[in-house]
Amino acid sequence: MIGRWEQGAAKPHFDYLVKLAKVLEVNFDRLFNGSDPEQPDQFDIKNRKLKELCKKIDHLKSEDQEVVCHFLDMAIKQDQFKQLVSNSAA
């Protein structure tokens, strides 16, 4: 099927593109622009301390990384809740 797309013999349906991006574990931009799927997304963390901590976290065992992700997710959700409450009060 992908070969037919490449040859121009058929056009992909959007649903197939969504599934293909998920299987390849890439975002649509990378899928459509043909960037190297092996190259990770570039994201610059501006806070120096947070950047250094992220580098250290990347070397932890996966279960320890999950704990860190859980705490970060909680902090983000708490901030979103505060914003929601302050917007509702205004």
C-alpha positions as CSV (number, residue, x, y, z in Angstrom):
1,M,0.0,0.0,0.0
2,I,2.8,2.4,0.9
3,G,4.6,1.5,-2.3
4,R,1.5,2.5,-4.3
5,W,1.4,5.9,-2.4
6,E,5.1,6.4,-3.2
7,Q,4.5,5.6,-6.9
8,G,1.5,8.0,-7.1
9,A,-0.8,5.1,-7.9
10,A,-3.0,5.7,-4.9
11,K,-3.6,8.5,-2.3
12,P,-3.6,7.7,1.4
13,H,-6.7,8.2,3.5
14,F,-6.2,10.3,6.6
15,D,-7.0,7.4,8.9
16,Y,-4.0,5.5,7.4
17,L,-1.7,8.4,7.9
18,V,-2.7,8.7,11.6
19,K,-2.0,4.9,12.1
20,L,1.3,5.2,10.2
21,A,2.5,8.1,12.4
22,K,1.6,6.1,15.5
23,V,3.3,3.0,14.3
24,L,6.4,5.0,13.3
25,E,6.2,7.0,16.6
26,V,6.6,10.3,14.7
27,N,4.5,13.5,14.6
28,F,2.7,14.6,11.4
29,D,5.3,17.2,10.6
30,R,8.0,14.7,10.5
31,L,5.9,12.3,8.5
32,F,4.9,14.9,5.9
33,N,8.2,16.8,5.6
34,G,10.3,13.7,5.4
35,S,12.7,14.6,8.2
36,D,14.9,11.8,9.5
37,P,12.7,9.8,11.9
38,E,15.8,8.7,13.8
39,Q,16.6,12.3,14.8
40,P,14.8,13.3,18.0
41,D,12.6,16.4,18.2
42,Q,14.7,19.5,19.2
43,F,13.4,21.2,22.3
44,D,15.4,23.7,24.3
45,I,14.8,23.9,28.0
46,K,15.5,27.5,29.0
47,N,15.8,27.0,32.7
48,R,19.4,25.9,33.3
49,K,18.7,23.9,36.5
50,L,15.8,22.1,34.9
51,K,17.8,21.3,31.9
52,E,20.6,19.7,34.0
53,L,18.1,17.7,36.0
54,C,16.5,16.4,32.8
55,K,19.8,15.2,31.6
56,K,20.3,13.3,34.8
57,I,16.8,12.0,34.8
58,D,17.4,10.6,31.3
59,H,19.9,8.2,32.8
60,L,17.6,6.8,35.5
61,K,15.9,3.5,35.4
62,S,12.5,3.6,33.6
63,E,10.5,3.1,36.7
64,D,12.3,6.0,38.4
65,Q,11.7,8.2,35.3
66,E,8.0,7.3,35.6
67,V,7.9,8.6,39.2
68,V,9.5,11.9,38.0
69,C,7.0,12.1,35.2
70,H,4.2,11.6,37.7
71,F,5.4,14.5,39.8
72,L,5.8,16.8,36.9
73,D,2.4,15.9,35.6
74,M,0.9,16.7,39.0
75,A,2.7,20.1,39.1
76,I,1.4,21.0,35.6
77,K,-2.2,19.9,36.5
78,Q,-2.0,21.9,39.7
79,D,-1.0,25.0,37.7
80,Q,-3.8,24.4,35.2
81,F,-6.3,24.2,38.0
82,K,-5.0,27.4,39.6
83,Q,-5.4,29.2,36.2
84,L,-8.9,27.8,35.8
85,V,-9.9,29.0,39.3
86,S,-8.4,32.4,38.8
87,N,-10.1,32.8,35.4
88,S,-13.4,31.7,36.9
89,A,-13.1,34.3,39.7
90,A,-12.4,37.1,37.3
